[in-house]
Amino acid sequence: MSDLSNTQFFKVEPGLQISAKDILEIVFKALEEKGYNPVNQIVGYIMSGDPTYITSHNGARSLVMKVERDELVEELLKSYIENHSWE
C-alpha cells in the first residue's frame, strides 16, 4: 500500500491553444460546407448560447464551445473595425 500521508502531485499539460479568429474561420467553413448560412447560424449561437446552431461537421461545434461567446463577439468587432478603418 502506498504512503497516504504525503500529498501526491500530478501535472496536466495544457492542450493546443487556438484563437477565437481561427475557430470562427473553421466554424464558418464547416457551416458553408454543410449548406447553412454561416452568418445566421453564428449569430444564433452567440445570441442564444445553443450549440446546436453550429454543425458538428469537422468538429466545429466542439471547437466553438471552447471559447466564450463574448470572445467571439470581440473578435468579430475587432475585425469589423480594422476592415472599416475606424482606428
N, CA, C and O atoms as CSV, one atom per row, in Angstrom:
chain,resi,resn,atom,element,x,y,z
A,1,MET,N,N,0.845,-1.174,0.000
A,1,MET,CA,C,0.000,0.000,0.000
A,1,MET,C,C,0.890,1.237,0.000
A,1,MET,O,O,1.936,1.239,0.649
A,2,SER,N,N,0.498,2.281,-0.709
A,2,SER,CA,C,1.312,3.486,-0.803
A,2,SER,C,C,1.121,4.358,0.442
A,2,SER,O,O,0.155,4.207,1.191
A,3,ASP,N,N,2.072,5.274,0.635
A,3,ASP,CA,C,2.047,6.190,1.770
A,3,ASP,C,C,1.020,7.295,1.494
A,3,ASP,O,O,1.221,8.108,0.592
A,4,LEU,N,N,-0.071,7.331,2.254
A,4,LEU,CA,C,-1.131,8.311,2.053
A,4,LEU,C,C,-0.953,9.560,2.908
A,4,LEU,O,O,-1.824,10.430,2.910
A,5,SER,N,N,0.148,9.665,3.626
A,5,SER,CA,C,0.367,10.830,4.470
A,5,SER,C,C,0.973,12.005,3.701
A,5,SER,O,O,0.995,13.125,4.212
A,6,ASN,N,N,1.457,11.773,2.506
A,6,ASN,CA,C,2.044,12.829,1.684
A,6,ASN,C,C,1.102,13.213,0.555
A,6,ASN,O,O,0.350,12.387,0.038
A,7,THR,N,N,1.161,14.473,0.189
A,7,THR,CA,C,0.362,14.957,-0.935
A,7,THR,C,C,0.957,14.437,-2.237
A,7,THR,O,O,2.165,14.524,-2.458
A,8,GLN,N,N,0.112,13.905,-3.080
A,8,GLN,CA,C,0.559,13.413,-4.384
A,8,GLN,C,C,0.354,14.534,-5.408
A,8,GLN,O,O,-0.661,15.230,-5.388
A,9,PHE,N,N,1.315,14.694,-6.285
A,9,PHE,CA,C,1.246,15.732,-7.313
A,9,PHE,C,C,1.134,15.095,-8.685
A,9,PHE,O,O,1.706,14.037,-8.949
A,10,PHE,N,N,0.397,15.752,-9.540
A,10,PHE,CA,C,0.378,15.368,-10.949
A,10,PHE,C,C,0.337,16.626,-11.775
A,10,PHE,O,O,-0.150,17.667,-11.335
A,11,LYS,N,N,0.851,16.517,-12.969
A,11,LYS,CA,C,0.950,17.687,-13.845
A,11,LYS,C,C,0.085,17.447,-15.078
A,11,LYS,O,O,0.170,16.400,-15.719
A,12,VAL,N,N,-0.748,18.436,-15.397
A,12,VAL,CA,C,-1.584,18.364,-16.583
A,12,VAL,C,C,-0.991,19.290,-17.630
A,12,VAL,O,O,-0.805,20.483,-17.389
A,13,GLU,N,N,-0.700,18.736,-18.779
A,13,GLU,CA,C,-0.163,19.541,-19.877
A,13,GLU,C,C,-1.307,20.303,-20.543
A,13,GLU,O,O,-2.346,19.719,-20.846
A,14,PRO,N,N,-1.121,21.605,-20.772
A,14,PRO,CA,C,-2.173,22.358,-21.460
A,14,PRO,C,C,-2.312,21.871,-22.898
A,14,PRO,O,O,-1.328,21.525,-23.550
A,15,GLY,N,N,-3.540,21.853,-23.371
A,15,GLY,CA,C,-3.791,21.435,-24.745
A,15,GLY,C,C,-3.385,22.520,-25.722
A,15,GLY,O,O,-3.011,23.625,-25.329
A,16,LEU,N,N,-3.462,22.195,-26.975
A,16,LEU,CA,C,-3.149,23.144,-28.027
A,16,LEU,C,C,-4.110,24.328,-27.954
A,16,LEU,O,O,-5.327,24.142,-27.931
A,17,GLN,N,N,-3.568,25.538,-27.918
A,17,GLN,CA,C,-4.388,26.740,-27.845
A,17,GLN,C,C,-4.739,27.187,-29.257
A,17,GLN,O,O,-3.883,27.206,-30.141
A,18,ILE,N,N,-5.983,27.541,-29.462
A,18,ILE,CA,C,-6.446,28.009,-30.767
A,18,ILE,C,C,-7.190,29.326,-30.546
A,18,ILE,O,O,-7.959,29.459,-29.594
A,19,SER,N,N,-6.960,30.278,-31.415
A,19,SER,CA,C,-7.532,31.613,-31.229
A,19,SER,C,C,-8.999,31.639,-31.643
A,19,SER,O,O,-9.466,30.788,-32.400
A,20,ALA,N,N,-9.711,32.635,-31.128
A,20,ALA,CA,C,-11.116,32.828,-31.488
A,20,ALA,C,C,-11.247,33.065,-32.986
A,20,ALA,O,O,-12.207,32.608,-33.606
A,21,LYS,N,N,-10.294,33.774,-33.565
A,21,LYS,CA,C,-10.305,34.053,-35.005
A,21,LYS,C,C,-10.233,32.748,-35.793
A,21,LYS,O,O,-10.996,32.550,-36.739
A,22,ASP,N,N,-9.322,31.860,-35.408
A,22,ASP,CA,C,-9.179,30.585,-36.105
A,22,ASP,C,C,-10.428,29.725,-35.936
A,22,ASP,O,O,-10.858,29.054,-36.875
A,23,ILE,N,N,-11.001,29.747,-34.752
A,23,ILE,CA,C,-12.220,28.982,-34.505
A,23,ILE,C,C,-13.355,29.494,-35.385
A,23,ILE,O,O,-14.090,28.699,-35.969
A,24,LEU,N,N,-13.503,30.802,-35.484
A,24,LEU,CA,C,-14.545,31.374,-36.337
A,24,LEU,C,C,-14.358,30.980,-37.798
A,24,LEU,O,O,-15.332,30.698,-38.494
A,25,GLU,N,N,-13.122,30.959,-38.260
A,25,GLU,CA,C,-12.853,30.567,-39.643
A,25,GLU,C,C,-13.234,29.112,-39.885
A,25,GLU,O,O,-13.849,28.790,-40.901
A,26,ILE,N,N,-12.872,28.237,-38.961
A,26,ILE,CA,C,-13.180,26.813,-39.098
A,26,ILE,C,C,-14.687,26.587,-39.066
A,26,ILE,O,O,-15.233,25.838,-39.877
A,27,VAL,N,N,-15.353,27.247,-38.114
A,27,VAL,CA,C,-16.802,27.104,-37.981
A,27,VAL,C,C,-17.506,27.630,-39.225
A,27,VAL,O,O,-18.426,26.987,-39.731
A,28,PHE,N,N,-17.092,28.782,-39.720
A,28,PHE,CA,C,-17.682,29.376,-40.917
A,28,PHE,C,C,-17.591,28.406,-42.097
A,28,PHE,O,O,-18.581,28.167,-42.787
A,29,LYS,N,N,-16.399,27.850,-42.323
A,29,LYS,CA,C,-16.201,26.920,-43.437
A,29,LYS,C,C,-17.034,25.657,-43.271
A,29,LYS,O,O,-17.606,25.161,-44.242
A,30,ALA,N,N,-17.108,25.134,-42.058
A,30,ALA,CA,C,-17.893,23.920,-41.811
A,30,ALA,C,C,-19.370,24.170,-42.083
A,30,ALA,O,O,-20.045,23.323,-42.669
A,31,LEU,N,N,-19.872,25.314,-41.665
A,31,LEU,CA,C,-21.278,25.648,-41.912
A,31,LEU,C,C,-21.552,25.795,-43.405
A,31,LEU,O,O,-22.575,25.327,-43.905
A,32,GLU,N,N,-20.633,26.445,-44.112
A,32,GLU,CA,C,-20.782,26.585,-45.567
A,32,GLU,C,C,-20.798,25.222,-46.251
A,32,GLU,O,O,-21.629,24.963,-47.121
A,33,GLU,N,N,-19.873,24.357,-45.850
A,33,GLU,CA,C,-19.781,23.028,-46.449
A,33,GLU,C,C,-21.064,22.227,-46.269
A,33,GLU,O,O,-21.421,21.419,-47.126
A,34,LYS,N,N,-21.749,22.448,-45.163
A,34,LYS,CA,C,-22.983,21.712,-44.900
A,34,LYS,C,C,-24.210,22.412,-45.478
A,34,LYS,O,O,-25.328,21.918,-45.332
A,35,GLY,N,N,-24.014,23.556,-46.134
A,35,GLY,CA,C,-25.101,24.242,-46.807
A,35,GLY,C,C,-25.892,25.209,-45.942
A,35,GLY,O,O,-26.979,25.638,-46.329
A,36,TYR,N,N,-25.363,25.556,-44.776
A,36,TYR,CA,C,-26.033,26.510,-43.898
A,36,TYR,C,C,-25.578,27.930,-44.218
A,36,TYR,O,O,-24.546,28.128,-44.860
A,37,ASN,N,N,-26.350,28.913,-43.771
A,37,ASN,CA,C,-25.937,30.310,-43.850
A,37,ASN,C,C,-25.075,30.570,-42.608
A,37,ASN,O,O,-25.608,30.680,-41.504
A,38,PRO,N,N,-23.746,30.669,-42.776
A,38,PRO,CA,C,-22.854,30.795,-41.618
A,38,PRO,C,C,-23.147,32.001,-40.737
A,38,PRO,O,O,-23.061,31.903,-39.513
A,39,VAL,N,N,-23.490,33.136,-41.338
A,39,VAL,CA,C,-23.760,34.342,-40.548
A,39,VAL,C,C,-24.963,34.113,-39.637
A,39,VAL,O,O,-24.897,34.386,-38.439
A,40,ASN,N,N,-26.055,33.615,-40.198
A,40,ASN,CA,C,-27.256,33.374,-39.395
A,40,ASN,C,C,-26.996,32.374,-38.281
A,40,ASN,O,O,-27.454,32.563,-37.154
A,41,GLN,N,N,-26.266,31.314,-38.589
A,41,GLN,CA,C,-26.020,30.267,-37.600
A,41,GLN,C,C,-25.114,30.765,-36.467
A,41,GLN,O,O,-25.365,30.479,-35.296
A,42,ILE,N,N,-24.073,31.503,-36.818
A,42,ILE,CA,C,-23.154,32.014,-35.791
A,42,ILE,C,C,-23.863,33.044,-34.921
A,42,ILE,O,O,-23.686,33.046,-33.703
A,43,VAL,N,N,-24.664,33.918,-35.524
A,43,VAL,CA,C,-25.439,34.895,-34.743
A,43,VAL,C,C,-26.395,34.161,-33.803
A,43,VAL,O,O,-26.516,34.528,-32.634
A,44,GLY,N,N,-27.068,33.136,-34.300
A,44,GLY,CA,C,-27.975,32.357,-33.455
A,44,GLY,C,C,-27.259,31.757,-32.268
A,44,GLY,O,O,-27.777,31.768,-31.151
A,45,TYR,N,N,-26.064,31.230,-32.504
A,45,TYR,CA,C,-25.286,30.650,-31.404
A,45,TYR,C,C,-24.863,31.721,-30.401
A,45,TYR,O,O,-25.003,31.528,-29.193
A,46,ILE,N,N,-24.353,32.836,-30.889
A,46,ILE,CA,C,-23.887,33.896,-29.996
A,46,ILE,C,C,-25.038,34.450,-29.159
A,46,ILE,O,O,-24.874,34.687,-27.962
A,47,MET,N,N,-26.185,34.654,-29.773
A,47,MET,CA,C,-27.328,35.230,-29.062
A,47,MET,C,C,-27.941,34.265,-28.047
A,47,MET,O,O,-28.346,34.683,-26.963
A,48,SER,N,N,-28.012,32.992,-28.389
A,48,SER,CA,C,-28.719,32.036,-27.533
A,48,SER,C,C,-27.815,31.168,-26.672
A,48,SER,O,O,-28.216,30.720,-25.598
A,49,GLY,N,N,-26.601,30.932,-27.140
A,49,GLY,CA,C,-25.715,30.006,-26.433
A,49,GLY,C,C,-26.023,28.547,-26.748
A,49,GLY,O,O,-25.402,27.645,-26.187
A,50,ASP,N,N,-26.975,28.315,-27.640
A,50,ASP,CA,C,-27.372,26.954,-28.008
A,50,ASP,C,C,-26.393,26.406,-29.046
A,50,ASP,O,O,-26.373,26.888,-30.178
A,51,PRO,N,N,-25.583,25.415,-28.686
A,51,PRO,CA,C,-24.570,24.906,-29.616
A,51,PRO,C,C,-25.140,24.182,-30.832
A,51,PRO,O,O,-24.406,23.915,-31.784
A,52,THR,N,N,-26.434,23.858,-30.818
A,52,THR,CA,C,-26.995,23.165,-31.979
A,52,THR,C,C,-27.103,24.071,-33.199
A,52,THR,O,O,-27.395,23.587,-34.293
A,53,TYR,N,N,-26.878,25.358,-33.041
A,53,TYR,CA,C,-26.805,26.247,-34.198
A,53,TYR,C,C,-25.557,25.951,-35.039
A,53,TYR,O,O,-25.495,26.298,-36.219
A,54,ILE,N,N,-24.574,25.311,-34.421
A,54,ILE,CA,C,-23.305,25.027,-35.094
A,54,ILE,C,C,-23.240,23.546,-35.427
A,54,ILE,O,O,-23.488,22.694,-34.574
A,55,THR,N,N,-22.903,23.250,-36.678
A,55,THR,CA,C,-22.785,21.860,-37.106
A,55,THR,C,C,-21.633,21.165,-36.385
A,55,THR,O,O,-20.666,21.804,-35.972
A,56,SER,N,N,-21.753,19.866,-36.244
A,56,SER,CA,C,-20.651,19.095,-35.660
A,56,SER,C,C,-19.647,18.687,-36.742
A,56,SER,O,O,-18.617,18.083,-36.439
A,57,HIS,N,N,-19.944,19.013,-37.994
A,57,HIS,CA,C,-19.061,18.719,-39.125
A,57,HIS,C,C,-17.669,19.296,-38.855
A,57,HIS,O,O,-17.530,20.457,-38.472
A,58,ASN,N,N,-16.653,18.475,-39.059
A,58,ASN,CA,C,-15.240,18.862,-38.846
A,58,ASN,C,C,-14.964,19.346,-37.418
A,58,ASN,O,O,-14.015,20.099,-37.199
A,59,GLY,N,N,-15.770,18.928,-36.454
A,59,GLY,CA,C,-15.537,19.290,-35.059
A,59,GLY,C,C,-15.863,20.736,-34.731
A,59,GLY,O,O,-15.427,21.254,-33.703
A,60,ALA,N,N,-16.630,21.394,-35.603
A,60,ALA,CA,C,-16.911,22.822,-35.422
A,60,ALA,C,C,-17.638,23.104,-34.111
A,60,ALA,O,O,-17.309,24.070,-33.423
A,61,ARG,N,N,-18.609,22.285,-33.758
A,61,ARG,CA,C,-19.386,22.533,-32.532
A,61,ARG,C,C,-18.504,22.431,-31.291
A,61,ARG,O,O,-18.578,23.286,-30.409
A,62,SER,N,N,-17.689,21.414,-31.217
A,62,SER,CA,C,-16.834,21.280,-30.029
A,62,SER,C,C,-15.792,22.395,-29.975
A,62,SER,O,O,-15.421,22.843,-28.890
A,63,LEU,N,N,-15.321,22.843,-31.132
A,63,LEU,CA,C,-14.366,23.955,-31.154
A,63,LEU,C,C,-14.991,25.249,-30.671
A,63,LEU,O,O,-14.404,25.955,-29.851
A,64,VAL,N,N,-16.177,25.566,-31.170
A,64,VAL,CA,C,-16.800,26.845,-30.826
A,64,VAL,C,C,-17.142,26.908,-29.338
A,64,VAL,O,O,-17.200,27.992,-28.757
A,65,MET,N,N,-17.367,25.756,-28.729
A,65,MET,CA,C,-17.693,25.750,-27.300
A,65,MET,C,C,-16.453,25.898,-26.418
A,65,MET,O,O,-16.582,26.033,-25.201
A,66,LYS,N,N,-15.259,25.877,-27.005
A,66,LYS,CA,C,-14.023,26.050,-26.245
A,66,LYS,C,C,-13.706,27.517,-25.969
A,66,LYS,O,O,-12.804,27.831,-25.191
A,67,VAL,N,N,-14.454,28.406,-26.611
A,67,VAL,CA,C,-14.214,29.839,-26.421
A,67,VAL,C,C,-15.521,30.483,-25.952
A,67,VAL,O,O,-16.608,30.085,-26.371
A,68,GLU,N,N,-15.399,31.467,-25.090
A,68,GLU,CA,C,-16.582,32.160,-24.584
A,68,GLU,C,C,-17.239,32.966,-25.708
A,68,GLU,O,O,-16.557,33.472,-26.599
A,69,ARG,N,N,-18.548,33.076,-25.657
A,69,ARG,CA,C,-19.275,33.811,-26.702
A,69,ARG,C,C,-18.856,35.272,-26.770
A,69,ARG,O,O,-18.806,35.843,-27.859
A,70,ASP,N,N,-18.555,35.890,-25.629
A,70,ASP,CA,C,-18.130,37.289,-25.661
A,70,ASP,C,C,-16.785,37.444,-26.368
A,70,ASP,O,O,-16.516,38.492,-26.956
A,71,GLU,N,N,-15.942,36.420,-26.318
A,71,GLU,CA,C,-14.677,36.468,-27.050
A,71,GLU,C,C,-14.925,36.412,-28.553
A,71,GLU,O,O,-14.206,37.043,-29.327
A,72,LEU,N,N,-15.939,35.660,-28.968
A,72,LEU,CA,C,-16.299,35.611,-30.386
A,72,LEU,C,C,-16.789,36.977,-30.854
A,72,LEU,O,O,-16.403,37.450,-31.923
A,73,VAL,N,N,-17.639,37.606,-30.050
A,73,VAL,CA,C,-18.144,38.940,-30.398
A,73,VAL,C,C,-16.982,39.927,-30.470
A,73,VAL,O,O,-16.915,40.744,-31.388
A,74,GLU,N,N,-16.083,39.853,-29.518
A,74,GLU,CA,C,-14.923,40.745,-29.504
A,74,GLU,C,C,-14.091,40.575,-30.772
A,74,GLU,O,O,-13.668,41.559,-31.377
A,75,GLU,N,N,-13.858,39.333,-31.171
A,75,GLU,CA,C,-13.073,39.076,-32.380
A,75,GLU,C,C,-13.777,39.605,-33.622
A,75,GLU,O,O,-13.142,40.187,-34.501
A,76,LEU,N,N,-15.082,39.403,-33.692
A,76,LEU,CA,C,-15.851,39.901,-34.835
A,76,LEU,C,C,-15.821,41.424,-34.900
A,76,LEU,O,O,-15.661,41.996,-35.978
A,77,LEU,N,N,-15.973,42.078,-33.760
A,77,LEU,CA,C,-15.964,43.536,-33.721
A,77,LEU,C,C,-14.583,44.094,-34.077
A,77,LEU,O,O,-14.482,45.073,-34.816
A,78,LYS,N,N,-13.524,43.476,-33.556
A,78,LYS,CA,C,-12.165,43.912,-33.892
A,78,LYS,C,C,-11.928,43.828,-35.391
A,78,LYS,O,O,-11.376,44.749,-35.991
A,79,SER,N,N,-12.344,42.727,-35.990
A,79,SER,CA,C,-12.162,42.544,-37.424
A,79,SER,C,C,-12.965,43.581,-38.210
A,79,SER,O,O,-12.474,44.132,-39.195
A,80,TYR,N,N,-14.171,43.839,-37.783
A,80,TYR,CA,C,-15.014,44.830,-38.455
A,80,TYR,C,C,-14.368,46.218,-38.394
A,80,TYR,O,O,-14.312,46.930,-39.397
A,81,ILE,N,N,-13.890,46.587,-37.225
A,81,ILE,CA,C,-13.265,47.904,-37.047
A,81,ILE,C,C,-12.007,48.030,-37.898
A,81,ILE,O,O,-11.784,49.063,-38.529
A,82,GLU,N,N,-11.182,46.981,-37.916
A,82,GLU,CA,C,-9.958,47.012,-38.712
A,82,GLU,C,C,-10.266,47.142,-40.202
A,82,GLU,O,O,-9.554,47.843,-40.921
A,83,ASN,N,N,-11.317,46.475,-40.671
A,83,ASN,CA,C,-11.645,46.492,-42.096
A,83,ASN,C,C,-12.411,47.728,-42.525
A,83,ASN,O,O,-12.634,47.937,-43.718
A,84,HIS,N,N,-12.820,48.558,-41.560
A,84,HIS,CA,C,-13.519,49.794,-41.892
A,84,HIS,C,C,-12.723,51.027,-41.496
A,84,HIS,O,O,-13.264,52.131,-41.449
A,85,SER,N,N,-11.450,50.842,-41.214
A,85,SER,CA,C,-10.503,51.923,-40.929
A,85,SER,C,C,-11.006,52.891,-39.853
A,85,SER,O,O,-10.873,54.107,-39.996
A,86,TRP,N,N,-11.569,52.361,-38.806
A,86,TRP,CA,C,-12.036,53.210,-37.715
A,86,TRP,C,C,-10.905,53.579,-36.774
A,86,TRP,O,O,-11.054,54.478,-35.946
A,87,GLU,N,N,-9.783,52.899,-36.891
A,87,GLU,CA,C,-8.663,53.191,-35.994
A,87,GLU,C,C,-7.572,53.908,-36.733
A,87,GLU,O,O,-6.543,54.240,-36.144
